[in-house]
Each structure stands twice: as structure tokens, then as C-alpha cells.
Amino acid sequence: MSRRVYRLINPSELSRGMSYFGTAKDKADGFIHLSTKDQVRGTYNKYFKDEEANLLVIDLEDVKTYGRVEWEASKSRGGEFFAHVYGSDHRYN
């Protein structure tokens, strides 16, 4: 699986500086949702169409400091595997 993954976010979500703690949906699901390069367009079309979005580029080696990364099949995206970050901190720096 890819070492580099991506996260689309609403620009207002970075108002706390450069740390990212996830959305209410991430917190409810218990992990932060990430996309591979090939999945970003589909994620944008599904969740951000007609909205402004920033793209975070994330190295999974850096994320391991804050939690564990699991590649899991998505029920809503045809079984594609997406990176999910689990951990008590749920933060990117």
C-alpha cells in the first residue's frame, strides 16, 4: 500500500494551527479517513463537490507517531481499501 496518502479538508478545519484532529464524522467512526492519490477525486466528488477544499499530503510513517494505520475496505466505495488512522490522539502535525 502507498506510504503517501491524502486528506481533503475544509479550510476552516486548520484554524487550530497545523495540527489536524479530524471531523465530527471521523470522531464518530473512531478513525481519521484518508485517501490514496487515485481515490482523492472520488472523495472530492462524494464529500466536497461545490465546496472549497484543501489537500493535505501525509506520510504514513509520520502518522504512526500518533496512532496505528489500518487499510480497510469501504462499504460505500465498492470495497476499495482506504487508510484509516486509529489512536487516542487523532492528530496530524
N, CA, C and O atoms as a CHARMM CRD file, in Angstrom:
* protein
*
  372
    1    1 MET  N      0.83900  -1.19100   0.00000 PROA 1      0.00000
    2    1 MET  CA     0.00000   0.00000   0.00000 PROA 1      0.00000
    3    1 MET  C      0.88000   1.24900   0.00000 PROA 1      0.00000
    4    1 MET  O      2.06300   1.19800   0.33800 PROA 1      0.00000
    5    2 SER  N      0.28600   2.34500  -0.37900 PROA 2      0.00000
    6    2 SER  CA     1.01200   3.59700  -0.52100 PROA 2      0.00000
    7    2 SER  C      1.49500   4.13200   0.82100 PROA 2      0.00000
    8    2 SER  O      0.80100   4.03300   1.83300 PROA 2      0.00000
    9    3 ARG  N      2.69700   4.70000   0.80900 PROA 3      0.00000
   10    3 ARG  CA     3.21100   5.34700   2.01700 PROA 3      0.00000
   11    3 ARG  C      2.67700   6.77000   2.12800 PROA 3      0.00000
   12    3 ARG  O      2.53200   7.29500   3.23300 PROA 3      0.00000
   13    4 ARG  N      2.38300   7.39600   0.99400 PROA 4      0.00000
   14    4 ARG  CA     1.85400   8.75500   0.97700 PROA 4      0.00000
   15    4 ARG  C      0.35000   8.68000   0.75000 PROA 4      0.00000
   16    4 ARG  O     -0.11000   8.01600  -0.17900 PROA 4      0.00000
   17    5 VAL  N     -0.41500   9.35800   1.59700 PROA 5      0.00000
   18    5 VAL  CA    -1.86600   9.40200   1.48500 PROA 5      0.00000
   19    5 VAL  C     -2.31700  10.85200   1.57400 PROA 5      0.00000
   20    5 VAL  O     -1.51700  11.75600   1.81200 PROA 5      0.00000
   21    6 TYR  N     -3.60200  11.05200   1.38000 PROA 6      0.00000
   22    6 TYR  CA    -4.13000  12.40700   1.24500 PROA 6      0.00000
   23    6 TYR  C     -5.40500  12.57900   2.07500 PROA 6      0.00000
   24    6 TYR  O     -6.13600  11.62800   2.35400 PROA 6      0.00000
   25    7 ARG  N     -5.63300  13.83400   2.45100 PROA 7      0.00000
   26    7 ARG  CA    -6.83800  14.17300   3.20100 PROA 7      0.00000
   27    7 ARG  C     -7.36700  15.49100   2.66400 PROA 7      0.00000
   28    7 ARG  O     -6.66100  16.49900   2.69000 PROA 7      0.00000
   29    8 LEU  N     -8.59300  15.49300   2.18100 PROA 8      0.00000
   30    8 LEU  CA    -9.27900  16.72200   1.79500 PROA 8      0.00000
   31    8 LEU  C     -9.94700  17.29400   3.03400 PROA 8      0.00000
   32    8 LEU  O    -10.59000  16.57200   3.79600 PROA 8      0.00000
   33    9 ILE  N     -9.79000  18.58600   3.22700 PROA 9      0.00000
   34    9 ILE  CA   -10.40800  19.21700   4.39000 PROA 9      0.00000
   35    9 ILE  C    -10.96400  20.57600   4.00400 PROA 9      0.00000
   36    9 ILE  O    -10.50000  21.21100   3.05800 PROA 9      0.00000
   37   10 ASN  N    -11.94800  21.00000   4.73900 PROA 10     0.00000
   38   10 ASN  CA   -12.48300  22.33800   4.62200 PROA 10     0.00000
   39   10 ASN  C    -11.41800  23.28700   5.17300 PROA 10     0.00000
   40   10 ASN  O    -10.84000  22.98700   6.21700 PROA 10     0.00000
   41   11 PRO  N    -11.13200  24.41900   4.52100 PROA 11     0.00000
   42   11 PRO  CA   -10.09100  25.33600   5.00200 PROA 11     0.00000
   43   11 PRO  C    -10.25200  25.75200   6.46100 PROA 11     0.00000
   44   11 PRO  O     -9.25400  25.99300   7.14000 PROA 11     0.00000
   45   12 SER  N    -11.46800  25.84100   6.95000 PROA 12     0.00000
   46   12 SER  CA   -11.68200  26.25700   8.34400 PROA 12     0.00000
   47   12 SER  C    -11.19700  25.21200   9.34800 PROA 12     0.00000
   48   12 SER  O    -11.01600  25.52500  10.52500 PROA 12     0.00000
   49   13 GLU  N    -10.98500  23.97400   8.89600 PROA 13     0.00000
   50   13 GLU  CA   -10.53700  22.92400   9.81100 PROA 13     0.00000
   51   13 GLU  C     -9.08800  23.08600  10.26100 PROA 13     0.00000
   52   13 GLU  O     -8.65900  22.42100  11.20400 PROA 13     0.00000
   53   14 LEU  N     -8.33600  23.95100   9.60700 PROA 14     0.00000
   54   14 LEU  CA    -6.95300  24.19800  10.02000 PROA 14     0.00000
   55   14 LEU  C     -6.82400  25.44200  10.88100 PROA 14     0.00000
   56   14 LEU  O     -5.72300  25.96700  11.05000 PROA 14     0.00000
   57   15 SER  N     -7.91300  25.91100  11.41800 PROA 15     0.00000
   58   15 SER  CA    -7.88300  27.13500  12.21300 PROA 15     0.00000
   59   15 SER  C     -7.11300  26.96900  13.51800 PROA 15     0.00000
   60   15 SER  O     -6.78200  27.96300  14.16500 PROA 15     0.00000
   61   16 ARG  N     -6.82200  25.73600  13.91500 PROA 16     0.00000
   62   16 ARG  CA    -6.08800  25.48400  15.15900 PROA 16     0.00000
   63   16 ARG  C     -4.57800  25.37000  14.91500 PROA 16     0.00000
   64   16 ARG  O     -3.88000  24.71000  15.68400 PROA 16     0.00000
   65   17 GLY  N     -4.08200  25.99400  13.87700 PROA 17     0.00000
   66   17 GLY  CA    -2.66400  25.86200  13.55200 PROA 17     0.00000
   67   17 GLY  C     -2.47700  24.71700  12.58500 PROA 17     0.00000
   68   17 GLY  O     -3.35700  24.44500  11.76900 PROA 17     0.00000
   69   18 MET  N     -1.35400  24.04800  12.66400 PROA 18     0.00000
   70   18 MET  CA    -1.05100  22.99000  11.71600 PROA 18     0.00000
   71   18 MET  C     -1.40900  21.59800  12.23200 PROA 18     0.00000
   72   18 MET  O     -1.11700  20.60800  11.56100 PROA 18     0.00000
   73   19 SER  N     -2.01900  21.49900  13.37600 PROA 19     0.00000
   74   19 SER  CA    -2.48900  20.19600  13.85200 PROA 19     0.00000
   75   19 SER  C     -3.87400  19.94000  13.29500 PROA 19     0.00000
   76   19 SER  O     -4.66900  20.86400  13.12800 PROA 19     0.00000
   77   20 TYR  N     -4.15700  18.68200  13.00900 PROA 20     0.00000
   78   20 TYR  CA    -5.46300  18.31200  12.48900 PROA 20     0.00000
   79   20 TYR  C     -6.01100  17.17900  13.33900 PROA 20     0.00000
   80   20 TYR  O     -5.34800  16.15600  13.51400 PROA 20     0.00000
   81   21 PHE  N     -7.20800  17.35100  13.86600 PROA 21     0.00000
   82   21 PHE  CA    -7.79100  16.39800  14.79700 PROA 21     0.00000
   83   21 PHE  C     -8.94000  15.59000  14.21800 PROA 21     0.00000
   84   21 PHE  O     -9.52500  14.77100  14.92700 PROA 21     0.00000
   85   22 GLY  N     -9.27900  15.79600  12.95400 PROA 22     0.00000
   86   22 GLY  CA   -10.38100  15.06600  12.34300 PROA 22     0.00000
   87   22 GLY  C    -11.69300  15.81100  12.49300 PROA 22     0.00000
   88   22 GLY  O    -11.80600  16.78100  13.24300 PROA 22     0.00000
   89   23 THR  N    -12.67600  15.32800  11.75600 PROA 23     0.00000
   90   23 THR  CA   -14.01400  15.92900  11.76900 PROA 23     0.00000
   91   23 THR  C    -14.90000  15.20000  12.77800 PROA 23     0.00000
   92   23 THR  O    -14.48500  14.21700  13.39200 PROA 23     0.00000
   93   24 ALA  N    -16.10500  15.69000  12.93400 PROA 24     0.00000
   94   24 ALA  CA   -17.06800  15.01200  13.79800 PROA 24     0.00000
   95   24 ALA  C    -17.33500  13.59100  13.27800 PROA 24     0.00000
   96   24 ALA  O    -17.50700  12.66400  14.06900 PROA 24     0.00000
   97   25 LYS  N    -17.37000  13.42100  11.95200 PROA 25     0.00000
   98   25 LYS  CA   -17.57200  12.09100  11.37200 PROA 25     0.00000
   99   25 LYS  C    -16.40200  11.16400  11.71700 PROA 25     0.00000
  100   25 LYS  O    -16.60800  10.00300  12.07000 PROA 25     0.00000
  101   26 ASP  N    -15.17300  11.68400  11.61400 PROA 26     0.00000
  102   26 ASP  CA   -14.01000  10.88000  11.99000 PROA 26     0.00000
  103   26 ASP  C    -14.11300  10.42800  13.44800 PROA 26     0.00000
  104   26 ASP  O    -13.88300   9.26100  13.76500 PROA 26     0.00000
  105   27 LYS  N    -14.45200  11.34300  14.30300 PROA 27     0.00000
  106   27 LYS  CA   -14.55800  11.02000  15.72900 PROA 27     0.00000
  107   27 LYS  C    -15.65600  10.00200  15.98100 PROA 27     0.00000
  108   27 LYS  O    -15.47900   9.08700  16.78500 PROA 27     0.00000
  109   28 ALA  N    -16.79100  10.15000  15.30200 PROA 28     0.00000
  110   28 ALA  CA   -17.89000   9.19200  15.45800 PROA 28     0.00000
  111   28 ALA  C    -17.49800   7.80400  14.94500 PROA 28     0.00000
  112   28 ALA  O    -17.88100   6.79100  15.53000 PROA 28     0.00000
  113   29 ASP  N    -16.73300   7.76300  13.84800 PROA 29     0.00000
  114   29 ASP  CA   -16.30400   6.48100  13.27800 PROA 29     0.00000
  115   29 ASP  C    -15.13400   5.86700  14.04600 PROA 29     0.00000
  116   29 ASP  O    -14.87500   4.66900  13.92800 PROA 29     0.00000
  117   30 GLY  N    -14.42600   6.68300  14.83400 PROA 30     0.00000
  118   30 GLY  CA   -13.31100   6.18000  15.63100 PROA 30     0.00000
  119   30 GLY  C    -11.97500   6.17800  14.91100 PROA 30     0.00000
  120   30 GLY  O    -11.00500   5.60900  15.41000 PROA 30     0.00000
  121   31 PHE  N    -11.91100   6.80500  13.74700 PROA 31     0.00000
  122   31 PHE  CA   -10.64900   6.88600  12.99800 PROA 31     0.00000
  123   31 PHE  C    -10.70900   8.04800  12.02100 PROA 31     0.00000
  124   31 PHE  O    -11.78600   8.55600  11.70800 PROA 31     0.00000
  125   32 ILE  N     -9.53800   8.46400  11.54200 PROA 32     0.00000
  126   32 ILE  CA    -9.45000   9.51200  10.52600 PROA 32     0.00000
  127   32 ILE  C     -9.39100   8.85000   9.16100 PROA 32     0.00000
  128   32 ILE  O     -8.59000   7.94400   8.93200 PROA 32     0.00000
  129   33 HSD  N    -10.23700   9.30400   8.26400 PROA 33     0.00000
  130   33 HSD  CA   -10.34200   8.77700   6.90400 PROA 33     0.00000
  131   33 HSD  C     -9.28400   9.41500   6.00700 PROA 33     0.00000
  132   33 HSD  O     -9.12200  10.63500   6.01200 PROA 33     0.00000
  133   34 LEU  N     -8.56400   8.60000   5.23800 PROA 34     0.00000
  134   34 LEU  CA    -7.56000   9.08000   4.29000 PROA 34     0.00000
  135   34 LEU  C     -7.79300   8.44100   2.92900 PROA 34     0.00000
  136   34 LEU  O     -8.47600   7.42300   2.82600 PROA 34     0.00000
  137   35 SER  N     -7.22600   9.03600   1.88900 PROA 35     0.00000
  138   35 SER  CA    -7.36700   8.52900   0.52700 PROA 35     0.00000
  139   35 SER  C     -5.99700   8.36900  -0.11600 PROA 35     0.00000
  140   35 SER  O     -5.04900   9.06800   0.24000 PROA 35     0.00000
  141   36 THR  N     -5.90100   7.45300  -1.05600 PROA 36     0.00000
  142   36 THR  CA    -4.69800   7.36200  -1.87600 PROA 36     0.00000
  143   36 THR  C     -4.81000   8.39800  -2.99300 PROA 36     0.00000
  144   36 THR  O     -5.85300   9.02800  -3.16900 PROA 36     0.00000
  145   37 LYS  N     -3.73500   8.56300  -3.73400 PROA 37     0.00000
  146   37 LYS  CA    -3.73400   9.50600  -4.85200 PROA 37     0.00000
  147   37 LYS  C     -4.86400   9.19700  -5.83500 PROA 37     0.00000
  148   37 LYS  O     -5.53300  10.10800  -6.32400 PROA 37     0.00000
  149   38 ASP  N     -5.07400   7.92100  -6.12100 PROA 38     0.00000
  150   38 ASP  CA    -6.11000   7.52800  -7.07800 PROA 38     0.00000
  151   38 ASP  C     -7.53200   7.68100  -6.53200 PROA 38     0.00000
  152   38 ASP  O     -8.48800   7.67800  -7.30700 PROA 38     0.00000
  153   39 GLN  N     -7.68500   7.81400  -5.22600 PROA 39     0.00000
  154   39 GLN  CA    -9.01100   7.92000  -4.60800 PROA 39     0.00000
  155   39 GLN  C     -9.44700   9.34800  -4.32100 PROA 39     0.00000
  156   39 GLN  O    -10.62100   9.59100  -4.04100 PROA 39     0.00000
  157   40 VAL  N     -8.52000  10.29400  -4.38700 PROA 40     0.00000
  158   40 VAL  CA    -8.82300  11.67800  -3.98800 PROA 40     0.00000
  159   40 VAL  C     -9.95900  12.27500  -4.80600 PROA 40     0.00000
  160   40 VAL  O    -10.85200  12.90900  -4.24400 PROA 40     0.00000
  161   41 ARG  N     -9.94400  12.08600  -6.11000 PROA 41     0.00000
  162   41 ARG  CA   -11.00400  12.67400  -6.94400 PROA 41     0.00000
  163   41 ARG  C    -12.37600  12.12300  -6.53600 PROA 41     0.00000
  164   41 ARG  O    -13.33600  12.88800  -6.44100 PROA 41     0.00000
  165   42 GLY  N    -12.48500  10.83600  -6.29800 PROA 42     0.00000
  166   42 GLY  CA   -13.75400  10.25100  -5.87000 PROA 42     0.00000
  167   42 GLY  C    -14.19700  10.78400  -4.52200 PROA 42     0.00000
  168   42 GLY  O    -15.38400  11.03000  -4.30400 PROA 42     0.00000
  169   43 THR  N    -13.24500  10.96300  -3.61700 PROA 43     0.00000
  170   43 THR  CA   -13.56200  11.52900  -2.30100 PROA 43     0.00000
  171   43 THR  C    -14.04400  12.96900  -2.44500 PROA 43     0.00000
  172   43 THR  O    -15.00600  13.38100  -1.79700 PROA 43     0.00000
  173   44 TYR  N    -13.37100  13.72200  -3.29400 PROA 44     0.00000
  174   44 TYR  CA   -13.79800  15.10400  -3.52900 PROA 44     0.00000
  175   44 TYR  C    -15.22700  15.14100  -4.08400 PROA 44     0.00000
  176   44 TYR  O    -16.06800  15.89900  -3.60000 PROA 44     0.00000
  177   45 ASN  N    -15.48800  14.32700  -5.08800 PROA 45     0.00000
  178   45 ASN  CA   -16.81700  14.31700  -5.71700 PROA 45     0.00000
  179   45 ASN  C    -17.90300  13.87900  -4.74300 PROA 45     0.00000
  180   45 ASN  O    -19.03300  14.35900  -4.82900 PROA 45     0.00000
  181   46 LYS  N    -17.58900  12.99400  -3.83600 PROA 46     0.00000
  182   46 LYS  CA   -18.59700  12.48900  -2.90000 PROA 46     0.00000
  183   46 LYS  C    -18.85300  13.44400  -1.73200 PROA 46     0.00000
  184   46 LYS  O    -19.99500  13.60500  -1.30100 PROA 46     0.00000
  185   47 TYR  N    -17.80200  14.07300  -1.22300 PROA 47     0.00000
  186   47 TYR  CA   -17.94700  14.84600   0.01900 PROA 47     0.00000
  187   47 TYR  C    -17.71200  16.35000  -0.11200 PROA 47     0.00000
  188   47 TYR  O    -18.13800  17.10700   0.76000 PROA 47     0.00000
  189   48 PHE  N    -17.05100  16.80200  -1.17000 PROA 48     0.00000
  190   48 PHE  CA   -16.67500  18.21300  -1.25000 PROA 48     0.00000
  191   48 PHE  C    -17.13700  18.91200  -2.51600 PROA 48     0.00000
  192   48 PHE  O    -16.80100  20.07600  -2.73500 PROA 48     0.00000
  193   49 LYS  N    -17.89300  18.23000  -3.34500 PROA 49     0.00000
  194   49 LYS  CA   -18.32100  18.83200  -4.60800 PROA 49     0.00000
  195   49 LYS  C    -18.96300  20.18900  -4.34400 PROA 49     0.00000
  196   49 LYS  O    -19.80600  20.33100  -3.45800 PROA 49     0.00000
  197   50 ASP  N    -18.55700  21.16300  -5.11300 PROA 50     0.00000
  198   50 ASP  CA   -19.06600  22.53500  -4.99100 PROA 50     0.00000
  199   50 ASP  C    -18.63000  23.22800  -3.70200 PROA 50     0.00000
  200   50 ASP  O    -19.22500  24.23300  -3.31200 PROA 50     0.00000
  201   51 GLU  N    -17.61100  22.71000  -3.04300 PROA 51     0.00000
  202   51 GLU  CA   -17.05900  23.35000  -1.84800 PROA 51     0.00000
  203   51 GLU  C    -15.57100  23.58200  -2.05000 PROA 51     0.00000
  204   51 GLU  O    -14.93000  22.92700  -2.87200 PROA 51     0.00000
  205   52 GLU  N    -15.04400  24.50600  -1.30300 PROA 52     0.00000
  206   52 GLU  CA   -13.59700  24.70800  -1.29500 PROA 52     0.00000
  207   52 GLU  C    -12.98000  23.63500  -0.40800 PROA 52     0.00000
  208   52 GLU  O    -13.51800  23.31400   0.65200 PROA 52     0.00000
  209   53 ALA  N    -11.86000  23.08400  -0.83800 PROA 53     0.00000
  210   53 ALA  CA   -11.17700  22.06500  -0.04500 PROA 53     0.00000
  211   53 ALA  C     -9.67500  22.21100  -0.18300 PROA 53     0.00000
  212   53 ALA  O     -9.16200  22.52200  -1.25800 PROA 53     0.00000
  213   54 ASN  N     -8.98200  21.98400   0.91100 PROA 54     0.00000
  214   54 ASN  CA    -7.52500  21.92500   0.90300 PROA 54     0.00000
  215   54 ASN  C     -7.11500  20.46700   0.89300 PROA 54     0.00000
  216   54 ASN  O     -7.82200  19.60800   1.42100 PROA 54     0.00000
  217   55 LEU  N     -5.97400  20.19400   0.29300 PROA 55     0.00000
  218   55 LEU  CA    -5.46600  18.82800   0.22000 PROA 55     0.00000
  219   55 LEU  C     -4.22600  18.71100   1.09600 PROA 55     0.00000
  220   55 LEU  O     -3.22100  19.37900   0.85500 PROA 55     0.00000
  221   56 LEU  N     -4.30500  17.85900   2.11100 PROA 56     0.00000
  222   56 LEU  CA    -3.14300  17.55400   2.93600 PROA 56     0.00000
  223   56 LEU  C     -2.44000  16.34500   2.35300 PROA 56     0.00000
  224   56 LEU  O     -3.09000  15.36400   1.99100 PROA 56     0.00000
  225   57 VAL  N     -1.13100  16.40000   2.25900 PROA 57     0.00000
  226   57 VAL  CA    -0.31700  15.26300   1.83400 PROA 57     0.00000
  227   57 VAL  C      0.32600  14.71400   3.09600 PROA 57     0.00000
  228   57 VAL  O      1.00400  15.43800   3.82500 PROA 57     0.00000
  229   58 ILE  N      0.10900  13.43000   3.34800 PROA 58     0.00000
  230   58 ILE  CA     0.50200  12.82800   4.62200 PROA 58     0.00000
  231   58 ILE  C      1.40500  11.63100   4.39000 PROA 58     0.00000
  232   58 ILE  O      1.09600  10.74900   3.58800 PROA 58     0.00000
  233   59 ASP  N      2.52000  11.61000   5.09800 PROA 59     0.00000
  234   59 ASP  CA     3.42200  10.46200   5.08000 PROA 59     0.00000
  235   59 ASP  C      2.99300   9.53900   6.21900 PROA 59     0.00000
  236   59 ASP  O      3.00100   9.94500   7.38100 PROA 59     0.00000
  237   60 LEU  N      2.62400   8.31400   5.89600 PROA 60     0.00000
  238   60 LEU  CA     2.11900   7.39100   6.91800 PROA 60     0.00000
  239   60 LEU  C      3.15000   7.07100   7.99600 PROA 60     0.00000
  240   60 LEU  O      2.77700   6.71200   9.11300 PROA 60     0.00000
  241   61 GLU  N      4.42700   7.19200   7.68600 PROA 61     0.00000
  242   61 GLU  CA     5.45100   6.97500   8.71200 PROA 61     0.00000
  243   61 GLU  C      5.33000   8.02100   9.81300 PROA 61     0.00000
  244   61 GLU  O      5.54700   7.71300  10.98400 PROA 61     0.00000
  245   62 ASP  N      4.98600   9.25900   9.44800 PROA 62     0.00000
  246   62 ASP  CA     4.79800  10.31600  10.43900 PROA 62     0.00000
  247   62 ASP  C      3.54800  10.07600  11.27700 PROA 62     0.00000
  248   62 ASP  O      3.53600  10.36600  12.47300 PROA 62     0.00000
  249   63 VAL  N      2.50700   9.55200  10.66100 PROA 63     0.00000
  250   63 VAL  CA     1.24200   9.31900  11.35300 PROA 63     0.00000
  251   63 VAL  C      1.40500   8.25400  12.44200 PROA 63     0.00000
  252   63 VAL  O      0.72100   8.30800  13.46300 PROA 63     0.00000
  253   64 LYS  N      2.29200   7.30200  12.23500 PROA 64     0.00000
  254   64 LYS  CA     2.48000   6.21300  13.19900 PROA 64     0.00000
  255   64 LYS  C      2.88100   6.72200  14.58000 PROA 64     0.00000
  256   64 LYS  O      2.74000   6.00200  15.56900 PROA 64     0.00000
  257   65 THR  N      3.37200   7.94000  14.65800 PROA 65     0.00000
  258   65 THR  CA     3.71000   8.55000  15.94200 PROA 65     0.00000
  259   65 THR  C      2.45300   8.73000  16.79600 PROA 65     0.00000
  260   65 THR  O      2.51600   8.66800  18.02300 PROA 65     0.00000
  261   66 TYR  N      1.31700   8.95200  16.14300 PROA 66     0.00000
  262   66 TYR  CA     0.07900   9.29100  16.84200 PROA 66     0.00000
  263   66 TYR  C     -0.93700   8.16800  16.91400 PROA 66     0.00000
  264   66 TYR  O     -1.88800   8.24900  17.69100 PROA 66     0.00000
  265   67 GLY  N     -0.75900   7.14300  16.13600 PROA 67     0.00000
  266   67 GLY  CA    -1.74100   6.06700  16.13000 PROA 67     0.00000
  267   67 GLY  C     -1.34800   4.99100  15.13700 PROA 67     0.00000
  268   67 GLY  O     -0.27000   5.03900  14.54400 PROA 67     0.00000
  269   68 ARG  N     -2.21700   4.03700  14.96400 PROA 68     0.00000
  270   68 ARG  CA    -1.92600   2.95200  14.01900 PROA 68     0.00000
  271   68 ARG  C     -2.72900   3.15100  12.73900 PROA 68     0.00000
  272   68 ARG  O     -3.83500   3.69100  12.75600 PROA 68     0.00000
  273   69 VAL  N     -2.15300   2.70900  11.64400 PROA 69     0.00000
  274   69 VAL  CA    -2.78400   2.82300  10.33400 PROA 69     0.00000
  275   69 VAL  C     -3.30100   1.45300   9.92400 PROA 69     0.00000
  276   69 VAL  O     -2.56300   0.46900   9.96300 PROA 69     0.00000
  277   70 GLU  N     -4.55800   1.39100   9.53600 PROA 70     0.00000
  278   70 GLU  CA    -5.18600   0.16100   9.05000 PROA 70     0.00000
  279   70 GLU  C     -5.73200   0.43000   7.65700 PROA 70     0.00000
  280   70 GLU  O     -6.37500   1.45300   7.42300 PROA 70     0.00000
  281   71 TRP  N     -5.47800  -0.48900   6.73200 PROA 71     0.00000
  282   71 TRP  CA    -6.07300  -0.41200   5.39100 PROA 71     0.00000
  283   71 TRP  C     -7.33100  -1.26500   5.41400 PROA 71     0.00000
  284   71 TRP  O     -7.26700  -2.47800   5.61700 PROA 71     0.00000
  285   72 GLU  N     -8.48100  -0.62100   5.20200 PROA 72     0.00000
  286   72 GLU  CA    -9.75900  -1.31600   5.32700 PROA 72     0.00000
  287   72 GLU  C    -10.64400  -1.05500   4.11400 PROA 72     0.00000
  288   72 GLU  O    -10.60100   0.01300   3.50200 PROA 72     0.00000
  289   73 ALA  N    -11.44600  -2.06500   3.78700 PROA 73     0.00000
  290   73 ALA  CA   -12.36400  -1.96500   2.64700 PROA 73     0.00000
  291   73 ALA  C    -13.53000  -1.03800   2.98500 PROA 73     0.00000
  292   73 ALA  O    -14.07700  -1.08100   4.08600 PROA 73     0.00000
  293   74 SER  N    -13.89300  -0.21100   2.03000 PROA 74     0.00000
  294   74 SER  CA   -15.01500   0.70300   2.18800 PROA 74     0.00000
  295   74 SER  C    -16.28600   0.04000   1.66800 PROA 74     0.00000
  296   74 SER  O    -16.30700  -0.50900   0.56600 PROA 74     0.00000
  297   75 LYS  N    -17.32400   0.09600   2.45900 PROA 75     0.00000
  298   75 LYS  CA   -18.62000  -0.44400   2.03100 PROA 75     0.00000
  299   75 LYS  C    -19.28300   0.46800   0.99600 PROA 75     0.00000
  300   75 LYS  O    -20.01800   0.00000   0.12700 PROA 75     0.00000
  301   76 SER  N    -19.01800   1.76900   1.09700 PROA 76     0.00000
  302   76 SER  CA   -19.69400   2.71300   0.20300 PROA 76     0.00000
  303   76 SER  C    -18.90700   3.02300  -1.06900 PROA 76     0.00000
  304   76 SER  O    -19.39900   3.75300  -1.93100 PROA 76     0.00000
  305   77 ARG  N    -17.69600   2.48200  -1.20200 PROA 77     0.00000
  306   77 ARG  CA   -16.87300   2.77600  -2.37500 PROA 77     0.00000
  307   77 ARG  C    -16.42900   1.49500  -3.06700 PROA 77     0.00000
  308   77 ARG  O    -15.29200   1.40500  -3.52800 PROA 77     0.00000
  309   78 GLY  N    -17.30300   0.51300  -3.14400 PROA 78     0.00000
  310   78 GLY  CA   -17.05100  -0.69400  -3.91300 PROA 78     0.00000
  311   78 GLY  C    -15.96000  -1.60300  -3.37300 PROA 78     0.00000
  312   78 GLY  O    -15.33700  -2.34300  -4.13300 PROA 78     0.00000
  313   79 GLY  N    -15.72400  -1.55400  -2.07800 PROA 79     0.00000
  314   79 GLY  CA   -14.71600  -2.42000  -1.48600 PROA 79     0.00000
  315   79 GLY  C    -13.28600  -1.92500  -1.63000 PROA 79     0.00000
  316   79 GLY  O    -12.35000  -2.64300  -1.27800 PROA 79     0.00000
  317   80 GLU  N    -13.09600  -0.69000  -2.14900 PROA 80     0.00000
  318   80 GLU  CA   -11.74700  -0.12300  -2.23700 PROA 80     0.00000
  319   80 GLU  C    -11.14000  -0.04100  -0.84100 PROA 80     0.00000
  320   80 GLU  O    -11.84600   0.20400   0.13800 PROA 80     0.00000
  321   81 PHE  N     -9.83300  -0.24600  -0.75600 PROA 81     0.00000
  322   81 PHE  CA    -9.14800  -0.14000   0.53000 PROA 81     0.00000
  323   81 PHE  C     -8.68700   1.29000   0.75400 PROA 81     0.00000
  324   81 PHE  O     -8.05200   1.90200  -0.10500 PROA 81     0.00000
  325   82 PHE  N     -9.02500   1.81400   1.94300 PROA 82     0.00000
  326   82 PHE  CA    -8.64800   3.15600   2.35600 PROA 82     0.00000
  327   82 PHE  C     -7.82700   3.07100   3.63300 PROA 82     0.00000
  328   82 PHE  O     -8.01800   2.16900   4.44900 PROA 82     0.00000
  329   83 ALA  N     -6.91000   4.02000   3.79900 PROA 83     0.00000
  330   83 ALA  CA    -6.13000   4.10800   5.03500 PROA 83     0.00000
  331   83 ALA  C     -6.97800   4.78900   6.10000 PROA 83     0.00000
  332   83 ALA  O     -7.59400   5.82600   5.85500 PROA 83     0.00000
  333   84 HSD  N     -6.99800   4.18900   7.28000 PROA 84     0.00000
  334   84 HSD  CA    -7.68600   4.76300   8.43800 PROA 84     0.00000
  335   84 HSD  C     -6.68000   4.85500   9.57500 PROA 84     0.00000
  336   84 HSD  O     -5.92100   3.91700   9.81900 PROA 84     0.00000
  337   85 VAL  N     -6.67600   5.97400  10.26100 PROA 85     0.00000
  338   85 VAL  CA    -5.76600   6.17100  11.38900 PROA 85     0.00000
  339   85 VAL  C     -6.56000   6.04600  12.68200 PROA 85     0.00000
  340   85 VAL  O     -7.49400   6.80600  12.93600 PROA 85     0.00000
  341   86 TYR  N     -6.16900   5.07200  13.48800 PROA 86     0.00000
  342   86 TYR  CA    -6.77100   4.85300  14.80000 PROA 86     0.00000
  343   86 TYR  C     -5.78900   5.31200  15.86100 PROA 86     0.00000
  344   86 TYR  O     -4.58000   5.14900  15.69700 PROA 86     0.00000
  345   87 GLY  N     -6.28500   5.87600  16.93500 PROA 87     0.00000
  346   87 GLY  CA    -5.43600   6.28800  18.03500 PROA 87     0.00000
  347   87 GLY  C     -6.15200   7.29000  18.90800 PROA 87     0.00000
  348   87 GLY  O     -7.10200   7.94300  18.47700 PROA 87     0.00000
  349   88 SER  N     -5.69400   7.40800  20.12600 PROA 88     0.00000
  350   88 SER  CA    -6.37700   8.28900  21.06200 PROA 88     0.00000
  351   88 SER  C     -6.16900   9.75900  20.72400 PROA 88     0.00000
  352   88 SER  O     -6.98200  10.60300  21.10200 PROA 88     0.00000
  353   89 ASP  N     -5.08900  10.07400  20.01500 PROA 89     0.00000
  354   89 ASP  CA    -4.78200  11.46600  19.74300 PROA 89     0.00000
  355   89 ASP  C     -5.43900  11.98200  18.46600 PROA 89     0.00000
  356   89 ASP  O     -5.87900  13.13200  18.43700 PROA 89     0.00000
  357   90 HSD  N     -5.52200  11.16400  17.39600 PROA 90     0.00000
  358   90 HSD  CA    -6.11800  11.57700  16.12300 PROA 90     0.00000
  359   90 HSD  C     -5.61700  12.94400  15.67300 PROA 90     0.00000
  360   90 HSD  O     -6.40700  13.87600  15.52100 PROA 90     0.00000
  361   91 ARG  N     -4.32800  13.06600  15.46200 PROA 91     0.00000
  362   91 ARG  CA    -3.76200  14.37100  15.14200 PROA 91     0.00000
  363   91 ARG  C     -2.68300  14.22200  14.08000 PROA 91     0.00000
  364   91 ARG  O     -1.92600  13.25100  14.08400 PROA 91     0.00000
  365   92 TYR  N     -2.61700  15.18100  13.17600 PROA 92     0.00000
  366   92 TYR  CA    -1.50800  15.29600  12.24200 PROA 92     0.00000
  367   92 TYR  C     -0.79200  16.59600  12.53900 PROA 92     0.00000
  368   92 TYR  O     -1.43500  17.60900  12.81500 PROA 92     0.00000
  369   93 ASN  N      0.49400  16.58400  12.48700 PROA 93     0.00000
  370   93 ASN  CA     1.27600  17.82700  12.61600 PROA 93     0.00000
  371   93 ASN  C      1.99400  18.07700  11.32100 PROA 93     0.00000
  372   93 ASN  O      2.71400  19.06700  11.19500 PROA 93     0.00000
